[in-house]
Amino acid sequence: MQCERCRKANLIEIKMTVGESELTFRRCGKCELQAWRGEDGEMPLSRVLELAQVRR
Ligand SMILES: [Zn+2]
């Protein structure tokens, strides 16, 4: 998979469950771009932290 920023195929993809959502975390080993993706697409870190706080 290719990084959106530096165009290097250097992305690490990790699936995680945060709160009640399954998210994908992507990190580029080259430029250190970090991105979260949920069911609706790209997700800002602030939203991820919000989800992480919702516990039942
Ligand atoms: Zn990159």
N, CA, C, O and the ligand as a Tripos MOL2 file, in Angstrom:
@<TRIPOS>MOLECULE
protein
  225   223    57     0     0
PROTEIN
NO_CHARGES

@<TRIPOS>ATOM
      1 N           0.8380   -1.2030    0.0000 N.3       1 MET1
      2 CA          0.0000    0.0000    0.0000 C.3       1 MET1
      3 C           0.8720    1.2510    0.0000 C.2       1 MET1
      4 O           1.9560    1.2750    0.5820 O.2       1 MET1
      5 N           0.3790    2.2680   -0.6550 N.am      2 GLN2
      6 CA          1.1920    3.4620   -0.8490 C.3       2 GLN2
      7 C           0.7930    4.5810    0.1080 C.2       2 GLN2
      8 O          -0.3900    4.7890    0.3770 O.2       2 GLN2
      9 N           1.7760    5.2860    0.6080 N.am      3 CYS3
     10 CA          1.5280    6.4240    1.4910 C.3       3 CYS3
     11 C           0.9710    7.5950    0.6800 C.2       3 CYS3
     12 O           1.4390    7.8810   -0.4220 O.2       3 CYS3
     13 N          -0.0380    8.2680    1.2480 N.am      4 GLU4
     14 CA         -0.6560    9.3890    0.5430 C.3       4 GLU4
     15 C           0.2610   10.5970    0.4930 C.2       4 GLU4
     16 O           0.1390   11.4350   -0.4000 O.2       4 GLU4
     17 N           1.1630   10.6920    1.4300 N.am      5 ARG5
     18 CA          1.9970   11.8850    1.5170 C.3       5 ARG5
     19 C           3.3100   11.7520    0.7400 C.2       5 ARG5
     20 O           3.6340   12.5990   -0.0930 O.2       5 ARG5
     21 N           4.0560   10.6900    1.0160 N.am      6 CYS6
     22 CA          5.3870   10.5840    0.4010 C.3       6 CYS6
     23 C           5.4230    9.5940   -0.7660 C.2       6 CYS6
     24 O           6.4490    9.4640   -1.4330 O.2       6 CYS6
     25 N           4.2990    8.8890   -1.0180 N.am      7 ARG7
     26 CA          4.1910    7.9890   -2.1540 C.3       7 ARG7
     27 C           5.0970    6.7750   -2.0660 C.2       7 ARG7
     28 O           5.3640    6.1240   -3.0760 O.2       7 ARG7
     29 N           5.5630    6.4710   -0.8920 N.am      8 LYS8
     30 CA          6.3610    5.2660   -0.7090 C.3       8 LYS8
     31 C           5.4530    4.1410   -0.2330 C.2       8 LYS8
     32 O           4.5340    4.3510    0.5590 O.2       8 LYS8
     33 N           5.7260    2.9740   -0.7230 N.am      9 ALA9
     34 CA          4.9400    1.8160   -0.2820 C.3       9 ALA9
     35 C           5.5000    1.3080    1.0310 C.2       9 ALA9
     36 O           6.1500    0.2640    1.1010 O.2       9 ALA9
     37 N           5.2310    2.0690    2.0480 N.am     10 ASN10
     38 CA          5.8770    1.8250    3.3250 C.3      10 ASN10
     39 C           4.8740    1.8590    4.4670 C.2      10 ASN10
     40 O           5.2230    2.1210    5.6180 O.2      10 ASN10
     41 N           3.6380    1.5940    4.1280 N.am     11 LEU11
     42 CA          2.5910    1.7440    5.1340 C.3      11 LEU11
     43 C           2.4080    0.4840    5.9680 C.2      11 LEU11
     44 O           2.4290   -0.6350    5.4550 O.2      11 LEU11
     45 N           2.2320    0.6930    7.2450 N.am     12 ILE12
     46 CA          1.8840   -0.3870    8.1600 C.3      12 ILE12
     47 C           0.4270   -0.1890    8.5310 C.2      12 ILE12
     48 O           0.0170    0.9090    8.9080 O.2      12 ILE12
     49 N          -0.3440   -1.2400    8.4250 N.am     13 GLU13
     50 CA         -1.7600   -1.1230    8.7220 C.3      13 GLU13
     51 C          -2.1220   -2.0430    9.8810 C.2      13 GLU13
     52 O          -1.8190   -3.2360    9.8610 O.2      13 GLU13
     53 N          -2.7650   -1.4790   10.8770 N.am     14 ILE14
     54 CA         -3.1390   -2.2410   12.0660 C.3      14 ILE14
     55 C          -4.6330   -2.0620   12.3130 C.2      14 ILE14
     56 O          -5.1430   -0.9420   12.3170 O.2      14 ILE14
     57 N          -5.3120   -3.1520   12.5140 N.am     15 LYS15
     58 CA         -6.7420   -3.0660   12.8370 C.3      15 LYS15
     59 C          -6.9180   -3.0960   14.3480 C.2      15 LYS15
     60 O          -6.3360   -3.9220   15.0500 O.2      15 LYS15
     61 N          -7.7280   -2.1780   14.8150 N.am     16 MET16
     62 CA         -7.9360   -2.0790   16.2530 C.3      16 MET16
     63 C          -9.4020   -1.8440   16.5360 C.2      16 MET16
     64 O         -10.1210   -1.2480   15.7350 O.2      16 MET16
     65 N          -9.8290   -2.3170   17.6750 N.am     17 THR17
     66 CA        -11.1820   -2.0030   18.1200 C.3      17 THR17
     67 C         -11.0830   -0.9120   19.1770 C.2      17 THR17
     68 O         -10.4820   -1.0980   20.2350 O.2      17 THR17
     69 N         -11.6800    0.2200   18.8680 N.am     18 VAL18
     70 CA        -11.6550    1.3540   19.7900 C.3      18 VAL18
     71 C         -13.0890    1.6320   20.2030 C.2      18 VAL18
     72 O         -13.9420    1.9260   19.3650 O.2      18 VAL18
     73 N         -13.3470    1.5390   21.5010 N.am     19 GLY19
     74 CA        -14.7260    1.6670   21.9530 C.3      19 GLY19
     75 C         -15.5480    0.5590   21.3230 C.2      19 GLY19
     76 O         -15.3200   -0.6190   21.5960 O.2      19 GLY19
     77 N         -16.5000    0.9280   20.4850 N.am     20 GLU20
     78 CA        -17.3210   -0.0810   19.8190 C.3      20 GLU20
     79 C         -17.0790   -0.1020   18.3200 C.2      20 GLU20
     80 O         -17.8100   -0.7560   17.5770 O.2      20 GLU20
     81 N         -16.0640    0.6060   17.8790 N.am     21 SER21
     82 CA        -15.8130    0.6950   16.4460 C.3      21 SER21
     83 C         -14.5260   -0.0370   16.0740 C.2      21 SER21
     84 O         -13.5410   -0.0210   16.8110 O.2      21 SER21
     85 N         -14.5650   -0.6690   14.9250 N.am     22 GLU22
     86 CA        -13.3430   -1.2580   14.4130 C.3      22 GLU22
     87 C         -12.6690   -0.2490   13.4990 C.2      22 GLU22
     88 O         -13.2290    0.1740   12.4880 O.2      22 GLU22
     89 N         -11.4680    0.1210   13.8740 N.am     23 LEU23
     90 CA        -10.7510    1.1450   13.1370 C.3      23 LEU23
     91 C          -9.4710    0.5730   12.5440 C.2      23 LEU23
     92 O          -8.9410   -0.4410   12.9970 O.2      23 LEU23
     93 N          -9.0070    1.2520   11.5320 N.am     24 THR24
     94 CA         -7.7420    0.8840   10.9300 C.3      24 THR24
     95 C          -6.7520    2.0150   11.1620 C.2      24 THR24
     96 O          -7.0260    3.1740   10.8490 O.2      24 THR24
     97 N          -5.6340    1.6720   11.6990 N.am     25 PHE25
     98 CA         -4.5870    2.6560   11.9390 C.3      25 PHE25
     99 C          -3.4790    2.4330   10.9260 C.2      25 PHE25
    100 O          -2.9860    1.3180   10.7540 O.2      25 PHE25
    101 N          -3.0960    3.5170   10.2570 N.am     26 ARG26
    102 CA         -2.0370    3.4270    9.2550 C.3      26 ARG26
    103 C          -0.8780    4.3160    9.6420 C.2      26 ARG26
    104 O          -1.0470    5.4650   10.0510 O.2      26 ARG26
    105 N           0.2670    3.7640    9.5040 N.am     27 ARG27
    106 CA          1.4570    4.5260    9.8320 C.3      27 ARG27
    107 C           2.4850    4.2970    8.7400 C.2      27 ARG27
    108 O           2.7260    3.1680    8.3130 O.2      27 ARG27
    109 N           3.0840    5.3910    8.3010 N.am     28 CYS28
    110 CA          4.1110    5.3150    7.2770 C.3      28 CYS28
    111 C           5.4830    5.2730    7.9470 C.2      28 CYS28
    112 O           5.7880    6.1020    8.8040 O.2      28 CYS28
    113 N           6.3020    4.3110    7.5540 N.am     29 GLY29
    114 CA          7.6300    4.1840    8.1340 C.3      29 GLY29
    115 C           8.6070    5.1910    7.5620 C.2      29 GLY29
    116 O           9.7130    5.3500    8.0800 O.2      29 GLY29
    117 N           8.2100    5.8720    6.5000 N.am     30 LYS30
    118 CA          9.1030    6.8130    5.8210 C.3      30 LYS30
    119 C           8.9160    8.2430    6.3390 C.2      30 LYS30
    120 O           9.8590    8.8620    6.8310 O.2      30 LYS30
    121 N           7.6880    8.7570    6.2230 N.am     31 CYS31
    122 CA          7.4560   10.1530    6.6140 C.3      31 CYS31
    123 C           6.7090   10.2470    7.9450 C.2      31 CYS31
    124 O           6.4340   11.3460    8.4290 O.2      31 CYS31
    125 N           6.3790    9.0880    8.5390 N.am     32 GLU32
    126 CA          5.7080    9.0440    9.8300 C.3      32 GLU32
    127 C           4.2990    9.6070    9.8240 C.2      32 GLU32
    128 O           3.7640   10.0020   10.8600 O.2      32 GLU32
    129 N           3.7160    9.6340    8.6520 N.am     33 LEU33
    130 CA          2.2990    9.9710    8.5630 C.3      33 LEU33
    131 C           1.4990    8.9520    9.3730 C.2      33 LEU33
    132 O           1.7380    7.7470    9.2940 O.2      33 LEU33
    133 N           0.5450    9.4620   10.1500 N.am     34 GLN34
    134 CA         -0.3170    8.5600   10.8940 C.3      34 GLN34
    135 C          -1.7590    8.8970   10.5920 C.2      34 GLN34
    136 O          -2.1520   10.0620   10.6420 O.2      34 GLN34
    137 N          -2.5440    7.8940   10.2810 N.am     35 ALA35
    138 CA         -3.9260    8.1490    9.9240 C.3      35 ALA35
    139 C          -4.8330    7.0700   10.4950 C.2      35 ALA35
    140 O          -4.4790    5.8920   10.5460 O.2      35 ALA35
    141 N          -6.0010    7.5040   10.9180 N.am     36 TRP36
    142 CA         -7.0190    6.5830   11.3950 C.3      36 TRP36
    143 C          -8.1460    6.5340   10.3890 C.2      36 TRP36
    144 O          -8.5060    7.5430    9.7810 O.2      36 TRP36
    145 N          -8.6920    5.3590   10.2250 N.am     37 ARG37
    146 CA         -9.7860    5.2060    9.3050 C.3      37 ARG37
    147 C         -10.8780    4.3580    9.9510 C.2      37 ARG37
    148 O         -10.6090    3.2910   10.5020 O.2      37 ARG37
    149 N         -12.0870    4.8380    9.8770 N.am     38 GLY38
    150 CA        -13.2190    4.0950   10.4180 C.3      38 GLY38
    151 C         -14.1270    3.6420    9.2940 C.2      38 GLY38
    152 O         -13.7360    3.6370    8.1270 O.2      38 GLY38
    153 N         -15.3480    3.2600    9.6560 N.am     39 GLU39
    154 CA        -16.2810    2.7920    8.6410 C.3      39 GLU39
    155 C         -16.6440    3.8970    7.6620 C.2      39 GLU39
    156 O         -16.9470    3.6300    6.4990 O.2      39 GLU39
    157 N         -16.6140    5.1210    8.1280 N.am     40 ASP40
    158 CA        -16.9970    6.2610    7.2890 C.3      40 ASP40
    159 C         -15.8110    6.8790    6.5720 C.2      40 ASP40
    160 O         -15.9630    7.8960    5.8940 O.2      40 ASP40
    161 N         -14.6490    6.2930    6.7050 N.am     41 GLY41
    162 CA        -13.4820    6.8490    6.0370 C.3      41 GLY41
    163 C         -12.5170    7.4660    7.0280 C.2      41 GLY41
    164 O         -12.4630    7.0770    8.1950 O.2      41 GLY41
    165 N         -11.7660    8.4250    6.5500 N.am     42 GLU42
    166 CA        -10.7300    9.0660    7.3540 C.3      42 GLU42
    167 C         -11.3090    9.6510    8.6410 C.2      42 GLU42
    168 O         -12.4060   10.2100    8.6540 O.2      42 GLU42
    169 N         -10.5470    9.5070    9.7150 N.am     43 MET43
    170 CA        -11.0400    9.9480   11.0090 C.3      43 MET43
    171 C          -9.9550   10.7210   11.7470 C.2      43 MET43
    172 O          -8.8290   10.2390   11.8720 O.2      43 MET43
    173 N         -10.2810   11.9180   12.2390 N.am     44 PRO44
    174 CA         -9.2730   12.6800   12.9760 C.3      44 PRO44
    175 C          -8.9710   12.0330   14.3230 C.2      44 PRO44
    176 O          -9.8220   11.3610   14.9060 O.2      44 PRO44
    177 N          -7.7680   12.2410   14.8030 N.am     45 LEU45
    178 CA         -7.3490   11.6420   16.0700 C.3      45 LEU45
    179 C          -8.2800   12.0330   17.2160 C.2      45 LEU45
    180 O          -8.5360   11.2310   18.1140 O.2      45 LEU45
    181 N          -8.7830   13.2580   17.1810 N.am     46 SER46
    182 CA         -9.6770   13.7260   18.2470 C.3      46 SER46
    183 C         -10.9320   12.8490   18.3330 C.2      46 SER46
    184 O         -11.4480   12.5780   19.4180 O.2      46 SER46
    185 N         -11.3960   12.4250   17.1880 N.am     47 ARG47
    186 CA        -12.5830   11.5570   17.1450 C.3      47 ARG47
    187 C         -12.2500   10.1630   17.6990 C.2      47 ARG47
    188 O         -13.0600    9.5470   18.3910 O.2      47 ARG47
    189 N         -11.0700    9.6940   17.3870 N.am     48 VAL48
    190 CA        -10.6270    8.3840   17.8860 C.3      48 VAL48
    191 C         -10.5540    8.4090   19.4090 C.2      48 VAL48
    192 O         -10.9780    7.4650   20.0760 O.2      48 VAL48
    193 N         -10.0180    9.4880   19.9470 N.am     49 LEU49
    194 CA         -9.9020    9.6180   21.4000 C.3      49 LEU49
    195 C         -11.2810    9.6730   22.0440 C.2      49 LEU49
    196 O         -11.5000    9.1330   23.1280 O.2      49 LEU49
    197 N         -12.2030   10.3340   21.3550 N.am     50 GLU50
    198 CA        -13.5850   10.4030   21.8330 C.3      50 GLU50
    199 C         -14.1890    9.0010   21.9240 C.2      50 GLU50
    200 O         -14.8210    8.6480   22.9200 O.2      50 GLU50
    201 N         -13.9890    8.2200   20.8830 N.am     51 LEU51
    202 CA        -14.5100    6.8450   20.8520 C.3      51 LEU51
    203 C         -13.8990    6.0090   21.9650 C.2      51 LEU51
    204 O         -14.5690    5.1810   22.5830 O.2      51 LEU51
    205 N         -12.6160    6.2420   22.2080 N.am     52 ALA52
    206 CA        -11.9100    5.4600   23.2160 C.3      52 ALA52
    207 C         -12.4380    5.7340   24.6210 C.2      52 ALA52
    208 O         -12.2930    4.9070   25.5210 O.2      52 ALA52
    209 N         -13.0470    6.8980   24.7980 N.am     53 GLN53
    210 CA        -13.5440    7.2650   26.1160 C.3      53 GLN53
    211 C         -14.9170    6.6830   26.4120 C.2      53 GLN53
    212 O         -15.3370    6.6170   27.5670 O.2      53 GLN53
    213 N         -15.6190    6.2610   25.3580 N.am     54 VAL54
    214 CA        -16.9560    5.7090   25.5350 C.3      54 VAL54
    215 C         -16.8360    4.2360   25.8800 C.2      54 VAL54
    216 O         -16.5690    3.4030   25.0130 O.2      54 VAL54
    217 N         -17.0320    3.9300   27.1210 N.am     55 ARG55
    218 CA        -16.9230    2.5390   27.5660 C.3      55 ARG55
    219 C         -18.2270    2.1200   28.2350 C.2      55 ARG55
    220 O         -18.9070    2.9200   28.8780 O.2      55 ARG55
    221 N         -18.5470    0.8590   28.0660 N.am     56 ARG56
    222 CA        -19.7440    0.3490   28.7290 C.3      56 ARG56
    223 C         -19.3920   -0.7710   29.6820 C.2      56 ARG56
    224 O         -20.2760   -1.3270   30.3340 O.2      56 ARG56
    225 ZN          4.7950    8.4910    3.9620 Zn       57 ZN57
@<TRIPOS>BOND
     1     1     2 1
     2     2     3 1
     3     3     4 2
     4     3     5 am
     5     5     6 1
     6     6     7 1
     7     7     8 2
     8     7     9 am
     9     9    10 1
    10    10    11 1
    11    11    12 2
    12    11    13 am
    13    13    14 1
    14    14    15 1
    15    15    16 2
    16    15    17 am
    17    17    18 1
    18    18    19 1
    19    19    20 2
    20    19    21 am
    21    21    22 1
    22    22    23 1
    23    23    24 2
    24    23    25 am
    25    25    26 1
    26    26    27 1
    27    27    28 2
    28    27    29 am
    29    29    30 1
    30    30    31 1
    31    31    32 2
    32    31    33 am
    33    33    34 1
    34    34    35 1
    35    35    36 2
    36    35    37 am
    37    37    38 1
    38    38    39 1
    39    39    40 2
    40    39    41 am
    41    41    42 1
    42    42    43 1
    43    43    44 2
    44    43    45 am
    45    45    46 1
    46    46    47 1
    47    47    48 2
    48    47    49 am
    49    49    50 1
    50    50    51 1
    51    51    52 2
    52    51    53 am
    53    53    54 1
    54    54    55 1
    55    55    56 2
    56    55    57 am
    57    57    58 1
    58    58    59 1
    59    59    60 2
    60    59    61 am
    61    61    62 1
    62    62    63 1
    63    63    64 2
    64    63    65 am
    65    65    66 1
    66    66    67 1
    67    67    68 2
    68    67    69 am
    69    69    70 1
    70    70    71 1
    71    71    72 2
    72    71    73 am
    73    73    74 1
    74    74    75 1
    75    75    76 2
    76    75    77 am
    77    77    78 1
    78    78    79 1
    79    79    80 2
    80    79    81 am
    81    81    82 1
    82    82    83 1
    83    83    84 2
    84    83    85 am
    85    85    86 1
    86    86    87 1
    87    87    88 2
    88    87    89 am
    89    89    90 1
    90    90    91 1
    91    91    92 2
    92    91    93 am
    93    93    94 1
    94    94    95 1
    95    95    96 2
    96    95    97 am
    97    97    98 1
    98    98    99 1
    99    99   100 2
   100    99   101 am
   101   101   102 1
   102   102   103 1
   103   103   104 2
   104   103   105 am
   105   105   106 1
   106   106   107 1
   107   107   108 2
   108   107   109 am
   109   109   110 1
   110   110   111 1
   111   111   112 2
   112   111   113 am
   113   113   114 1
   114   114   115 1
   115   115   116 2
   116   115   117 am
   117   117   118 1
   118   118   119 1
   119   119   120 2
   120   119   121 am
   121   121   122 1
   122   122   123 1
   123   123   124 2
   124   123   125 am
   125   125   126 1
   126   126   127 1
   127   127   128 2
   128   127   129 am
   129   129   130 1
   130   130   131 1
   131   131   132 2
   132   131   133 am
   133   133   134 1
   134   134   135 1
   135   135   136 2
   136   135   137 am
   137   137   138 1
   138   138   139 1
   139   139   140 2
   140   139   141 am
   141   141   142 1
   142   142   143 1
   143   143   144 2
   144   143   145 am
   145   145   146 1
   146   146   147 1
   147   147   148 2
   148   147   149 am
   149   149   150 1
   150   150   151 1
   151   151   152 2
   152   151   153 am
   153   153   154 1
   154   154   155 1
   155   155   156 2
   156   155   157 am
   157   157   158 1
   158   158   159 1
   159   159   160 2
   160   159   161 am
   161   161   162 1
   162   162   163 1
   163   163   164 2
   164   163   165 am
   165   165   166 1
   166   166   167 1
   167   167   168 2
   168   167   169 am
   169   169   170 1
   170   170   171 1
   171   171   172 2
   172   171   173 am
   173   173   174 1
   174   174   175 1
   175   175   176 2
   176   175   177 am
   177   177   178 1
   178   178   179 1
   179   179   180 2
   180   179   181 am
   181   181   182 1
   182   182   183 1
   183   183   184 2
   184   183   185 am
   185   185   186 1
   186   186   187 1
   187   187   188 2
   188   187   189 am
   189   189   190 1
   190   190   191 1
   191   191   192 2
   192   191   193 am
   193   193   194 1
   194   194   195 1
   195   195   196 2
   196   195   197 am
   197   197   198 1
   198   198   199 1
   199   199   200 2
   200   199   201 am
   201   201   202 1
   202   202   203 1
   203   203   204 2
   204   203   205 am
   205   205   206 1
   206   206   207 1
   207   207   208 2
   208   207   209 am
   209   209   210 1
   210   210   211 1
   211   211   212 2
   212   211   213 am
   213   213   214 1
   214   214   215 1
   215   215   216 2
   216   215   217 am
   217   217   218 1
   218   218   219 1
   219   219   220 2
   220   219   221 am
   221   221   222 1
   222   222   223 1
   223   223   224 2
@<TRIPOS>SUBSTRUCTURE
     1 MET1         2 RESIDUE 1 A MET
     2 GLN2         6 RESIDUE 1 A GLN
     3 CYS3        10 RESIDUE 1 A CYS
     4 GLU4        14 RESIDUE 1 A GLU
     5 ARG5        18 RESIDUE 1 A ARG
     6 CYS6        22 RESIDUE 1 A CYS
     7 ARG7        26 RESIDUE 1 A ARG
     8 LYS8        30 RESIDUE 1 A LYS
     9 ALA9        34 RESIDUE 1 A ALA
    10 ASN10       38 RESIDUE 1 A ASN
    11 LEU11       42 RESIDUE 1 A LEU
    12 ILE12       46 RESIDUE 1 A ILE
    13 GLU13       50 RESIDUE 1 A GLU
    14 ILE14       54 RESIDUE 1 A ILE
    15 LYS15       58 RESIDUE 1 A LYS
    16 MET16       62 RESIDUE 1 A MET
    17 THR17       66 RESIDUE 1 A THR
    18 VAL18       70 RESIDUE 1 A VAL
    19 GLY19       74 RESIDUE 1 A GLY
    20 GLU20       78 RESIDUE 1 A GLU
    21 SER21       82 RESIDUE 1 A SER
    22 GLU22       86 RESIDUE 1 A GLU
    23 LEU23       90 RESIDUE 1 A LEU
    24 THR24       94 RESIDUE 1 A THR
    25 PHE25       98 RESIDUE 1 A PHE
    26 ARG26      102 RESIDUE 1 A ARG
    27 ARG27      106 RESIDUE 1 A ARG
    28 CYS28      110 RESIDUE 1 A CYS
    29 GLY29      114 RESIDUE 1 A GLY
    30 LYS30      118 RESIDUE 1 A LYS
    31 CYS31      122 RESIDUE 1 A CYS
    32 GLU32      126 RESIDUE 1 A GLU
    33 LEU33      130 RESIDUE 1 A LEU
    34 GLN34      134 RESIDUE 1 A GLN
    35 ALA35      138 RESIDUE 1 A ALA
    36 TRP36      142 RESIDUE 1 A TRP
    37 ARG37      146 RESIDUE 1 A ARG
    38 GLY38      150 RESIDUE 1 A GLY
    39 GLU39      154 RESIDUE 1 A GLU
    40 ASP40      158 RESIDUE 1 A ASP
    41 GLY41      162 RESIDUE 1 A GLY
    42 GLU42      166 RESIDUE 1 A GLU
    43 MET43      170 RESIDUE 1 A MET
    44 PRO44      174 RESIDUE 1 A PRO
    45 LEU45      178 RESIDUE 1 A LEU
    46 SER46      182 RESIDUE 1 A SER
    47 ARG47      186 RESIDUE 1 A ARG
    48 VAL48      190 RESIDUE 1 A VAL
    49 LEU49      194 RESIDUE 1 A LEU
    50 GLU50      198 RESIDUE 1 A GLU
    51 LEU51      202 RESIDUE 1 A LEU
    52 ALA52      206 RESIDUE 1 A ALA
    53 GLN53      210 RESIDUE 1 A GLN
    54 VAL54      214 RESIDUE 1 A VAL
    55 ARG55      218 RESIDUE 1 A ARG
    56 ARG56      222 RESIDUE 1 A ARG
    57 ZN57       225 GROUP 0 **** ****
